[in-house]
Amino acid sequence: MTKKGRLRETLGERFKRARQENELSLLDVEAGTKVRAKYLVALENDDWDALPQKVYTRGFVLAYARYLQLDTDEILKLFEQGTAYLGSGDPDNLVYKRSVKESRVLITPKLIAYLTFGMFVVSMFSYIVYQVAGFAGSPNLKITTPENNLVVEEDSLDLAGVTDTDTYVTVNDENIPVTSEGRFSLSYKLHRGVNVINIRAINKAKKESVQVYTVEYRPKTAAAEERRGGDSSF
């Protein structure tokens, strides 16, 4: 059988004619070859775009040819002729046009504009969420040094801590500088006896966090007198 304008039939036409001459259905061939019917249909229609990579399709072709008891050399020649447009080189390394088309991404000025706008929207949304979160709650405040309820013999105390950025800190109503990383520190002058230290962190929404530290300053002379008094009691 030939078609007008062609000297010989295609691979798909050869398969279809042989199957019909043997009075076989596609389901019969599927059961005998273990090749899915949708691939058999694609082979008979020479629809290479509907088939997987060439190395796998070649296996389908051989299985179909052997099942129909066709000349495999002749069938493989028809297969190579039918798939020649797909490229050159090792046939097993070729992929079909559909796969190539799907893998291409065309970068256009319009696409770049869309991506830029999308990044801008995401950035603005993140900034708004950050600002809302800052206004909604009290700032973080953590004193890293010293420990609370401390007794010291020196009249100077190193105090340091961490808070949120865009927050200001006061220690007993005295403003303390805060770094861009939210850290603050100072040397606090103690008076003799118990010192109550109020540390406040206040954000732009006027929300605040407060920690109260108690430090007792006992000069060395007073501490020595207490120890001597304790020894004499025995």
DRENDO-1510 file (C-alpha; in Angstrom, 1 decimal, always signed):
<recs>
REC; n; res; u; v; w
REC; 1; MET; +0.0; +0.0; +0.0 .
REC; 2; THR; +1.2; +3.5; -0.8 .
REC; 3; LYS; -0.1; +7.0; -0.5 .
REC; 4; LYS; -0.1; +9.6; -3.2 .
REC; 5; GLY; +3.2; +11.5; -3.3 .
REC; 6; ARG; +5.1; +8.7; -1.4 .
REC; 7; LEU; +7.0; +5.7; -2.9 .
REC; 8; ARG; +6.7; +3.6; +0.3 .
REC; 9; GLU; +4.6; +3.4; +3.4 .
REC; 10; THR; +5.7; +4.9; +6.8 .
REC; 11; LEU; +6.5; +2.8; +9.8 .
REC; 12; GLY; +3.1; +3.6; +11.3 .
REC; 13; GLU; +1.3; +2.5; +8.2 .
REC; 14; ARG; +3.4; -0.7; +8.0 .
REC; 15; PHE; +2.5; -1.6; +11.6 .
REC; 16; LYS; -1.2; -0.8; +11.1 .
REC; 17; ARG; -1.4; -2.8; +7.9 .
REC; 18; ALA; +0.3; -5.9; +9.5 .
REC; 19; ARG; -1.9; -5.7; +12.6 .
REC; 20; GLN; -5.1; -5.5; +10.5 .
REC; 21; GLU; -4.0; -8.3; +8.2 .
REC; 22; ASN; -3.5; -10.5; +11.3 .
REC; 23; GLU; -7.0; -9.4; +12.6 .
REC; 24; LEU; -5.5; -8.1; +15.8 .
REC; 25; SER; -6.8; -5.3; +18.0 .
REC; 26; LEU; -4.7; -2.8; +19.8 .
REC; 27; LEU; -5.6; -4.5; +23.1 .
REC; 28; ASP; -4.4; -7.8; +21.7 .
REC; 29; VAL; -1.0; -6.2; +20.8 .
REC; 30; GLU; -0.8; -4.5; +24.2 .
REC; 31; ALA; -1.3; -7.8; +26.0 .
REC; 32; GLY; +1.3; -9.5; +23.8 .
REC; 33; THR; +4.0; -6.9; +23.8 .
REC; 34; LYS; +3.4; -5.2; +27.2 .
REC; 35; VAL; +3.5; -1.9; +25.3 .
REC; 36; ARG; +0.7; +0.5; +26.4 .
REC; 37; ALA; -2.0; +1.0; +23.8 .
REC; 38; LYS; -1.6; +4.8; +23.7 .
REC; 39; TYR; +2.0; +4.2; +22.5 .
REC; 40; LEU; +0.9; +1.7; +19.9 .
REC; 41; VAL; -1.6; +4.3; +18.6 .
REC; 42; ALA; +1.2; +6.9; +18.5 .
REC; 43; LEU; +3.4; +4.5; +16.5 .
REC; 44; GLU; +0.7; +3.7; +14.0 .
REC; 45; ASN; +0.1; +7.4; +13.5 .
REC; 46; ASP; +3.8; +8.3; +13.3 .
REC; 47; ASP; +3.1; +10.7; +16.2 .
REC; 48; TRP; +6.6; +10.9; +17.6 .
REC; 49; ASP; +5.8; +13.9; +19.8 .
REC; 50; ALA; +3.4; +11.6; +21.8 .
REC; 51; LEU; +6.2; +9.1; +22.5 .
REC; 52; PRO; +9.0; +9.0; +25.1 .
REC; 53; GLN; +12.7; +9.4; +24.4 .
REC; 54; LYS; +14.0; +7.7; +21.3 .
REC; 55; VAL; +15.9; +5.0; +23.2 .
REC; 56; TYR; +12.6; +3.8; +24.8 .
REC; 57; THR; +10.5; +4.2; +21.6 .
REC; 58; ARG; +13.1; +2.0; +19.7 .
REC; 59; GLY; +12.3; -0.8; +22.2 .
REC; 60; PHE; +8.6; -0.4; +21.6 .
REC; 61; VAL; +9.2; -0.6; +17.8 .
REC; 62; LEU; +11.2; -3.8; +18.1 .
REC; 63; ALA; +8.7; -5.4; +20.4 .
REC; 64; TYR; +5.8; -4.5; +18.0 .
REC; 65; ALA; +7.8; -5.8; +15.0 .
REC; 66; ARG; +8.7; -9.1; +16.6 .
REC; 67; TYR; +5.1; -9.7; +17.8 .
REC; 68; LEU; +3.9; -9.2; +14.2 .
REC; 69; GLN; +6.8; -11.3; +12.9 .
REC; 70; LEU; +8.1; -8.5; +10.7 .
REC; 71; ASP; +11.6; -8.0; +9.4 .
REC; 72; THR; +13.3; -6.1; +12.2 .
REC; 73; ASP; +16.0; -4.7; +10.0 .
REC; 74; GLU; +13.4; -3.2; +7.6 .
REC; 75; ILE; +11.4; -1.8; +10.5 .
REC; 76; LEU; +14.4; -0.2; +12.1 .
REC; 77; LYS; +15.2; +1.5; +8.8 .
REC; 78; LEU; +11.7; +2.9; +8.6 .
REC; 79; PHE; +12.0; +4.0; +12.3 .
REC; 80; GLU; +15.3; +5.9; +11.6 .
REC; 81; GLN; +13.7; +7.6; +8.5 .
REC; 82; GLY; +10.7; +8.6; +10.5 .
REC; 83; THR; +12.7; +10.1; +13.3 .
REC; 84; ALA; +15.5; +11.7; +11.3 .
REC; 85; TYR; +14.1; +15.2; +11.7 .
REC; 86; LEU; +14.7; +14.9; +15.4 .
REC; 87; GLY; +18.4; +15.6; +15.2 .
REC; 88; SER; +21.8; +14.0; +14.4 .
REC; 89; GLY; +24.3; +11.9; +16.2 .
REC; 90; ASP; +23.7; +8.9; +18.4 .
REC; 91; PRO; +20.0; +8.0; +18.0 .
REC; 92; ASP; +19.8; +6.8; +21.7 .
REC; 93; ASN; +20.7; +10.3; +22.9 .
REC; 94; LEU; +18.1; +12.1; +20.9 .
REC; 95; VAL; +15.0; +13.6; +22.5 .
REC; 96; TYR; +11.8; +14.6; +20.9 .
REC; 97; LYS; +10.8; +18.0; +19.8 .
REC; 98; ARG; +8.1; +18.3; +22.4 .
REC; 99; SER; +10.6; +17.8; +25.2 .
REC; 100; VAL; +12.9; +20.4; +23.7 .
REC; 101; LYS; +10.1; +22.9; +23.3 .
REC; 102; GLU; +8.9; +22.4; +26.9 .
REC; 103; SER; +12.4; +22.9; +28.3 .
REC; 104; ARG; +12.9; +26.3; +26.6 .
REC; 105; VAL; +12.3; +29.5; +28.6 .
REC; 106; LEU; +12.2; +32.7; +26.6 .
REC; 107; ILE; +13.5; +35.6; +28.6 .
REC; 108; THR; +11.8; +38.8; +27.3 .
REC; 109; PRO; +11.7; +42.4; +28.6 .
REC; 110; LYS; +8.0; +41.8; +29.6 .
REC; 111; LEU; +9.0; +38.7; +31.6 .
REC; 112; ILE; +11.7; +40.6; +33.4 .
REC; 113; ALA; +9.3; +43.4; +34.2 .
REC; 114; TYR; +6.8; +41.0; +35.7 .
REC; 115; LEU; +9.5; +39.3; +37.8 .
REC; 116; THR; +10.8; +42.7; +39.0 .
REC; 117; PHE; +7.3; +43.8; +39.9 .
REC; 118; GLY; +6.7; +40.5; +41.7 .
REC; 119; MET; +9.8; +40.9; +43.8 .
REC; 120; PHE; +8.8; +44.5; +44.7 .
REC; 121; VAL; +5.3; +43.3; +45.8 .
REC; 122; VAL; +6.9; +40.5; +48.0 .
REC; 123; SER; +9.4; +43.0; +49.5 .
REC; 124; MET; +6.6; +45.5; +50.4 .
REC; 125; PHE; +4.4; +42.8; +51.8 .
REC; 126; SER; +7.3; +41.5; +54.0 .
REC; 127; TYR; +8.0; +45.0; +55.2 .
REC; 128; ILE; +4.4; +45.7; +56.1 .
REC; 129; VAL; +4.2; +42.4; +58.0 .
REC; 130; TYR; +7.4; +43.3; +59.9 .
REC; 131; GLN; +6.0; +46.8; +60.8 .
REC; 132; VAL; +2.6; +45.4; +61.9 .
REC; 133; ALA; +4.3; +42.8; +64.1 .
REC; 134; GLY; +6.5; +45.5; +65.7 .
REC; 135; PHE; +3.4; +47.7; +66.5 .
REC; 136; ALA; +1.3; +44.8; +67.7 .
REC; 137; GLY; +3.5; +43.6; +70.5 .
REC; 138; SER; +6.0; +44.7; +73.2 .
REC; 139; PRO; +9.7; +44.7; +72.3 .
REC; 140; ASN; +12.0; +42.0; +73.3 .
REC; 141; LEU; +14.3; +42.8; +76.3 .
REC; 142; LYS; +17.0; +40.5; +77.6 .
REC; 143; ILE; +19.7; +41.4; +80.2 .
REC; 144; THR; +22.8; +39.5; +79.4 .
REC; 145; THR; +24.8; +40.8; +82.4 .
REC; 146; PRO; +24.7; +40.9; +85.5 .
REC; 147; GLU; +22.6; +38.3; +87.3 .
REC; 148; ASN; +19.7; +39.6; +89.3 .
REC; 149; ASN; +19.8; +39.9; +93.1 .
REC; 150; LEU; +23.5; +40.3; +93.1 .
REC; 151; VAL; +25.8; +41.4; +96.0 .
REC; 152; VAL; +28.9; +43.2; +95.0 .
REC; 153; GLU; +31.8; +44.9; +96.7 .
REC; 154; GLU; +32.6; +47.5; +93.9 .
REC; 155; ASP; +30.6; +50.7; +93.4 .
REC; 156; SER; +30.5; +50.2; +89.6 .
REC; 157; LEU; +28.3; +47.7; +87.8 .
REC; 158; ASP; +28.6; +46.7; +84.1 .
REC; 159; LEU; +25.1; +46.2; +82.7 .
REC; 160; ALA; +24.4; +45.0; +79.2 .
REC; 161; GLY; +21.5; +43.6; +77.2 .
REC; 162; VAL; +19.7; +43.0; +73.9 .
REC; 163; THR; +16.5; +44.4; +72.5 .
REC; 164; ASP; +14.8; +44.9; +69.1 .
REC; 165; THR; +16.1; +47.4; +66.6 .
REC; 166; ASP; +14.2; +50.7; +66.3 .
REC; 167; THR; +13.7; +50.6; +70.1 .
REC; 168; TYR; +15.1; +52.9; +72.7 .
REC; 169; VAL; +16.2; +51.8; +76.2 .
REC; 170; THR; +16.2; +53.7; +79.5 .
REC; 171; VAL; +17.9; +52.7; +82.8 .
REC; 172; ASN; +16.2; +54.4; +85.7 .
REC; 173; ASP; +14.9; +57.0; +83.2 .
REC; 174; GLU; +18.3; +57.6; +81.7 .
REC; 175; ASN; +18.5; +57.1; +77.9 .
REC; 176; ILE; +21.0; +54.4; +76.8 .
REC; 177; PRO; +22.3; +54.2; +73.2 .
REC; 178; VAL; +21.2; +51.1; +71.3 .
REC; 179; THR; +23.4; +49.8; +68.4 .
REC; 180; SER; +22.0; +48.8; +65.0 .
REC; 181; GLU; +22.0; +45.2; +66.2 .
REC; 182; GLY; +19.9; +46.1; +69.2 .
REC; 183; ARG; +22.7; +45.8; +71.8 .
REC; 184; PHE; +23.2; +48.2; +74.7 .
REC; 185; SER; +25.6; +48.5; +77.7 .
REC; 186; LEU; +26.6; +50.9; +80.4 .
REC; 187; SER; +28.6; +51.2; +83.6 .
REC; 188; TYR; +26.1; +51.9; +86.4 .
REC; 189; LYS; +27.2; +53.8; +89.6 .
REC; 190; LEU; +25.9; +52.1; +92.7 .
REC; 191; HIS; +25.2; +53.6; +96.1 .
REC; 192; ARG; +25.8; +51.8; +99.3 .
REC; 193; GLY; +23.1; +49.3; +100.2 .
REC; 194; VAL; +20.3; +47.9; +97.9 .
REC; 195; ASN; +20.0; +49.4; +94.4 .
REC; 196; VAL; +16.9; +49.0; +92.4 .
REC; 197; ILE; +17.5; +49.2; +88.6 .
REC; 198; ASN; +14.6; +49.7; +86.2 .
REC; 199; ILE; +15.4; +48.8; +82.6 .
REC; 200; ARG; +12.8; +49.7; +80.0 .
REC; 201; ALA; +12.7; +49.0; +76.2 .
REC; 202; ILE; +10.1; +51.2; +74.3 .
REC; 203; ASN; +9.3; +50.8; +70.6 .
REC; 204; LYS; +7.7; +53.2; +68.1 .
REC; 205; ALA; +4.2; +52.2; +69.1 .
REC; 206; LYS; +5.0; +53.2; +72.7 .
REC; 207; LYS; +4.8; +49.5; +73.7 .
REC; 208; GLU; +7.3; +48.7; +76.4 .
REC; 209; SER; +9.0; +45.9; +78.2 .
REC; 210; VAL; +10.4; +46.3; +81.7 .
REC; 211; GLN; +12.8; +44.4; +83.8 .
REC; 212; VAL; +13.7; +45.2; +87.4 .
REC; 213; TYR; +17.1; +44.2; +88.8 .
REC; 214; THR; +18.2; +44.4; +92.5 .
REC; 215; VAL; +21.9; +44.8; +93.3 .
REC; 216; GLU; +23.3; +45.2; +96.8 .
REC; 217; TYR; +26.5; +47.2; +97.1 .
REC; 218; ARG; +28.6; +46.2; +100.2 .
REC; 219; PRO; +31.9; +48.0; +100.3 .
REC; 220; LYS; +34.9; +45.8; +101.2 .
REC; 221; THR; +35.3; +47.5; +104.6 .
REC; 222; ALA; +31.7; +46.7; +105.5 .
REC; 223; ALA; +32.1; +43.2; +104.3 .
REC; 224; ALA; +35.3; +42.7; +106.4 .
REC; 225; GLU; +33.6; +44.1; +109.5 .
REC; 226; GLU; +30.7; +41.7; +109.0 .
REC; 227; ARG; +33.1; +38.8; +108.8 .
REC; 228; ARG; +35.0; +39.9; +111.9 .
REC; 229; GLY; +31.7; +40.3; +113.8 .
REC; 230; GLY; +30.7; +36.8; +112.8 .
REC; 231; ASP; +34.0; +35.4; +113.9 .
REC; 232; SER; +33.9; +37.1; +117.4 .
REC; 233; SER; +30.5; +35.6; +118.1 .
REC; 234; PHE; +32.1; +32.2; +118.6 .
</recs>
